[in-house]
Amino acid sequence: MSIDLKQLRYFLAVAEEKSFSRAAERLHISQPPLSQQIMKLENELGVKLFARTTRTFELTVAGKALMGEASDLLGKMRMTIDTIRQIDRGEVGRLRVGIVGSAMWGPIPSLLEEFQTKFPRVSWTLHELGPTLQYDALRAKQIDVGFWREPKLDEDDLRNDNLRQELCFREDVCVAINEHHPLAKQEAIELTDIAEEPMLTLALDKSSFPRYLIQCCVKAGFQPTIFQEASEPQTLLAMVGAGLGVALLPETTSRIGWPGVVFLPIRSNPPSANLYITYTTLDDAPVVRAFLNILNPVKPGA
């Protein structure tokens, strides 16, 4: 049996107009091709759809049944086409976002709010993971995008794993220091000013970012003394507030406003805490594309 949607659309037009001439006018075609398509449909079905006389034009019982079914079918098809187009535009689907905890103190929440406002039919979930776990999750297709900080990944490694990384938010590192520390009264300090201070750092075995910060200290001319490590910035700030040491953290961490803690900019060549987004290049996922369009990653040299 070979019945196409055009035949059903033609049939519905005739059934609703109760006239071949009016249906042809509505469909913007001439009457003979319309009549031929209806006859072809009747032949394919093996039934009469219209009872025609010189004075009347009525649907048969089979025609009435087909009218209801065809109307539902075409309606569902229109909805299907609309949904497919929405999916292609990234308006429907799901987005799984990997993120390091410190990024939530920056622009990410407002970005997600904007994305939800523009794409209300996309469901999204946050997965708080370190960079290594995010990298593995991206390769396993367990998340769609990942956010983590410096240092930028090697381009060859990314290419080998079919991943792309783009800079999306620029940010510097600042020093979190106890409010009673002598340095706390200054507007800004040099990185070497904390060379003799006990260093509080994010866990060195869970992320390359704190290891990168240690290397920045070494390049500045000193080897920091690591006093304690912690998994969360809040834990570091609690220790700084207790006077146990200093911590190097992204500037946006200052939004936490931890009691007893002062955040000082680094005057010369501050280490960067730039935030990168990483995603797969294997498939052009419309939802990811829509998310990237909102994010508008920073272009090289910007």
C-alpha positions as CSV (number, residue, x, y, z in Angstrom):
1,M,0.0,0.0,0.0
2,S,1.4,3.4,-1.0
3,I,-0.4,6.2,0.8
4,D,1.4,9.5,1.3
5,L,0.6,12.5,3.5
6,K,-0.2,14.7,0.5
7,Q,-3.1,12.4,-0.4
8,L,-4.4,12.6,3.2
9,R,-4.1,16.4,3.1
10,Y,-6.0,16.5,-0.2
11,F,-8.7,14.2,1.2
12,L,-9.1,16.3,4.3
13,A,-9.5,19.5,2.2
14,V,-12.3,17.9,0.1
15,A,-14.0,16.5,3.2
16,E,-13.9,19.8,5.0
17,E,-14.9,21.9,2.0
18,K,-17.5,19.3,0.7
19,S,-16.5,20.5,-2.7
20,F,-13.7,19.5,-5.1
21,S,-13.6,23.0,-6.6
22,R,-13.4,24.8,-3.3
23,A,-10.8,22.3,-2.0
24,A,-8.7,22.8,-5.2
25,E,-8.8,26.5,-4.7
26,R,-7.8,26.2,-1.0
27,L,-4.9,23.9,-2.0
28,H,-3.8,26.2,-4.9
29,I,-4.0,23.4,-7.4
30,S,-6.4,22.7,-10.3
31,Q,-9.3,20.3,-9.9
32,P,-8.2,17.4,-12.2
33,P,-5.0,16.5,-10.2
34,L,-7.0,16.7,-7.0
35,S,-9.6,14.3,-8.3
36,Q,-6.9,12.0,-9.5
37,Q,-5.2,11.9,-6.1
38,I,-8.6,11.1,-4.3
39,M,-9.3,8.3,-6.8
40,K,-5.8,7.0,-6.2
41,L,-6.3,7.0,-2.4
42,E,-9.6,5.2,-2.8
43,N,-8.0,2.6,-5.0
44,E,-5.2,2.1,-2.5
45,L,-7.6,1.7,0.4
46,G,-10.1,-0.4,-1.6
47,V,-13.0,1.7,-0.3
48,K,-15.2,4.6,-1.5
49,L,-14.6,7.7,0.6
50,F,-17.3,9.9,-1.0
51,A,-20.9,9.1,-2.0
52,R,-21.4,11.3,-5.1
53,T,-24.7,12.0,-6.9
54,T,-25.8,14.8,-9.1
55,R,-27.2,16.7,-6.1
56,T,-25.3,15.5,-3.0
57,F,-21.7,15.1,-1.9
58,E,-21.3,13.2,1.3
59,L,-18.7,11.2,3.1
60,T,-19.2,7.5,3.3
61,V,-18.9,5.7,6.6
62,A,-15.3,4.8,5.7
63,G,-14.7,8.4,4.6
64,K,-15.9,9.7,8.0
65,A,-13.7,7.3,9.8
66,L,-10.7,8.3,7.7
67,M,-11.4,12.0,8.2
68,G,-10.9,11.6,12.0
69,E,-7.9,9.4,11.7
70,A,-6.2,11.5,9.0
71,S,-6.8,14.7,11.0
72,D,-5.1,13.2,14.0
73,L,-2.3,11.8,12.0
74,L,-1.5,15.0,10.2
75,G,-1.8,16.9,13.5
76,K,0.7,14.5,15.1
77,M,3.0,14.8,12.1
78,R,3.0,18.6,12.4
79,M,3.8,18.4,16.1
80,T,6.6,15.9,15.2
81,I,8.1,18.2,12.6
82,D,7.9,21.2,15.0
83,T,9.6,19.1,17.7
84,I,12.4,18.0,15.3
85,R,13.0,21.6,14.3
86,Q,13.1,22.7,17.9
87,I,15.6,19.9,18.7
88,D,17.7,21.0,15.8
89,R,17.7,24.6,17.1
90,G,18.7,23.3,20.6
91,E,15.3,24.3,22.1
92,V,14.5,20.8,23.3
93,G,16.7,18.2,25.0
94,R,19.0,17.9,28.0
95,L,22.4,19.4,28.9
96,R,24.8,17.8,31.4
97,V,27.2,20.4,32.7
98,G,30.4,19.4,34.6
99,I,31.9,22.1,36.8
100,V,34.5,22.8,39.4
101,G,33.0,24.2,42.6
102,S,34.8,27.6,42.6
103,A,33.2,28.4,39.2
104,M,29.8,28.8,40.8
105,W,31.0,32.0,42.5
106,G,31.5,33.6,39.1
107,P,29.3,34.1,36.1
108,I,28.1,30.5,35.6
109,P,24.9,30.8,37.7
110,S,23.7,33.9,35.7
111,L,24.7,32.1,32.5
112,L,22.5,29.1,33.4
113,E,19.6,31.4,34.3
114,E,19.8,33.0,30.9
115,F,20.0,29.6,29.2
116,Q,16.9,28.4,31.1
117,T,15.0,31.6,30.2
118,K,15.8,31.3,26.5
119,F,15.4,27.5,26.3
120,P,12.8,26.5,28.9
121,R,12.2,23.1,27.3
122,V,15.9,22.0,27.8
123,S,16.5,20.3,31.1
124,W,20.0,20.7,32.6
125,T,21.9,19.2,35.4
126,L,25.1,20.2,37.2
127,H,27.9,17.7,38.0
128,E,30.5,19.0,40.4
129,L,33.7,17.2,39.4
130,G,37.4,17.9,39.3
131,P,39.0,18.5,36.0
132,T,40.3,14.9,35.7
133,L,36.9,13.4,36.4
134,Q,35.3,15.9,34.0
135,Y,37.7,14.9,31.3
136,D,36.9,11.2,31.7
137,A,33.2,12.0,31.8
138,L,33.4,14.0,28.5
139,R,35.2,11.1,26.8
140,A,32.6,8.6,28.2
141,K,29.8,11.0,27.1
142,Q,28.5,11.2,30.6
143,I,28.5,15.0,30.5
144,D,28.1,17.3,27.5
145,V,30.3,20.3,28.6
146,G,32.9,20.8,31.3
147,F,34.1,23.9,33.0
148,W,37.5,24.1,34.7
149,R,40.3,26.6,35.2
150,E,44.0,27.0,34.3
151,P,46.2,25.6,33.0
152,K,44.8,25.1,29.5
153,L,45.0,21.6,28.2
154,D,47.4,20.5,25.6
155,E,45.9,20.9,22.1
156,D,47.3,17.6,20.9
157,D,45.7,15.7,23.8
158,L,42.4,17.5,23.2
159,R,42.5,16.6,19.5
160,N,43.4,13.0,20.2
161,D,40.3,12.7,22.4
162,N,38.1,14.6,20.0
163,L,37.6,17.5,22.4
164,R,37.8,21.2,22.1
165,Q,38.6,23.8,24.8
166,E,37.8,27.5,24.7
167,L,38.5,30.3,27.0
168,C,35.1,31.7,28.3
169,F,35.9,33.9,31.3
170,R,39.1,35.8,32.2
171,E,39.9,36.0,35.9
172,D,42.9,36.6,38.1
173,V,44.0,35.0,41.3
174,C,43.9,37.0,44.6
175,V,45.2,36.3,48.1
176,A,42.8,35.4,50.9
177,I,44.4,36.5,54.1
178,N,43.2,36.9,57.7
179,E,41.9,40.4,58.5
180,H,44.3,40.9,61.4
181,H,47.4,40.1,59.3
182,P,49.7,43.1,58.7
183,L,49.3,42.7,55.0
184,A,45.5,42.9,55.2
185,K,45.7,46.7,55.4
186,Q,47.3,47.1,52.0
187,E,45.3,47.7,48.8
188,A,47.3,45.1,46.8
189,I,50.4,43.0,47.4
190,E,53.1,41.2,45.5
191,L,53.0,37.4,45.2
192,T,56.4,37.3,47.0
193,D,54.9,39.1,50.0
194,I,53.4,35.7,51.1
195,A,56.6,33.7,50.5
196,E,57.0,33.0,54.3
197,E,53.3,32.4,55.0
198,P,51.8,28.9,55.6
199,M,50.0,28.1,52.3
200,L,46.5,26.7,52.4
201,T,45.6,25.1,49.0
202,L,43.0,23.1,47.2
203,A,43.8,19.4,47.1
204,L,46.8,19.0,44.9
205,D,45.9,15.5,43.8
206,K,42.4,16.4,42.5
207,S,43.1,19.3,40.1
208,S,45.9,20.8,38.1
209,F,44.8,24.3,39.1
210,P,46.4,24.3,42.6
211,R,49.6,22.7,41.2
212,Y,49.6,25.4,38.6
213,L,49.4,28.0,41.4
214,I,52.4,26.4,43.2
215,Q,54.4,26.7,39.9
216,C,53.4,30.4,39.7
217,C,54.9,30.8,43.2
218,V,58.1,29.0,42.1
219,K,58.4,31.2,39.0
220,A,58.0,34.3,41.3
221,G,61.0,33.1,43.2
222,F,59.9,31.0,46.2
223,Q,58.7,27.6,47.1
224,P,55.5,27.9,49.2
225,T,55.2,25.9,52.4
226,I,52.0,23.9,52.1
227,F,50.3,23.8,55.5
228,Q,47.0,22.2,54.7
229,E,45.0,21.0,51.7
230,A,41.2,21.0,51.3
231,S,38.6,20.0,48.7
232,E,36.4,23.1,48.8
233,P,37.2,26.8,48.8
234,Q,34.9,27.3,51.8
235,T,37.1,25.1,53.9
236,L,40.2,27.1,52.9
237,L,38.4,30.3,53.8
238,A,37.4,28.9,57.2
239,M,41.1,28.1,57.9
240,V,42.2,31.6,56.7
241,G,39.6,33.2,59.0
242,A,41.1,31.2,61.9
243,G,44.5,32.6,61.1
244,L,46.0,29.3,60.0
245,G,47.5,30.6,56.7
246,V,46.9,32.3,53.4
247,A,45.2,30.9,50.2
248,L,45.5,31.7,46.5
249,L,42.0,31.7,45.1
250,P,40.1,33.1,42.1
251,E,39.0,36.7,42.6
252,T,35.3,35.8,42.3
253,T,35.7,33.7,45.5
254,S,35.6,37.0,47.4
255,R,31.8,37.1,46.7
256,I,31.5,34.5,49.5
257,G,32.4,37.2,52.0
258,W,33.8,34.9,54.6
259,P,34.0,36.4,58.2
260,G,37.6,37.4,59.2
261,V,39.0,37.1,55.6
262,V,40.3,39.9,53.4
263,F,40.9,39.4,49.7
264,L,43.9,41.2,48.2
265,P,44.7,41.7,44.5
266,I,48.2,40.7,43.4
267,R,49.9,43.7,42.0
268,S,52.4,42.4,39.4
269,N,51.7,39.5,37.0
270,P,48.9,37.8,39.0
271,P,48.4,34.2,38.2
272,S,45.3,33.7,36.1
273,A,42.2,31.7,37.1
274,N,40.7,31.8,33.7
275,L,37.7,29.5,33.2
276,Y,37.6,27.2,30.2
277,I,34.8,25.2,28.6
278,T,35.5,21.8,27.1
279,Y,33.2,19.8,24.8
280,T,33.3,17.0,22.3
281,T,33.8,17.6,18.6
282,L,32.5,14.2,17.5
283,D,28.8,15.3,17.2
284,D,27.2,18.6,16.6
285,A,24.7,18.5,19.5
286,P,22.2,21.3,19.0
287,V,21.7,21.8,22.7
288,V,25.5,22.3,23.2
289,R,25.6,24.6,20.2
290,A,22.8,26.7,21.7
291,F,24.6,26.8,25.1
292,L,27.8,27.9,23.4
293,N,26.0,30.7,21.5
294,I,24.8,32.1,24.8
295,L,28.2,31.6,26.4
296,N,30.0,33.3,23.5
297,P,33.5,32.1,24.5
298,V,36.3,34.6,24.5
299,K,38.2,34.7,21.2
300,P,42.0,34.4,21.2
301,G,43.5,37.8,21.8
302,A,40.4,39.3,23.2
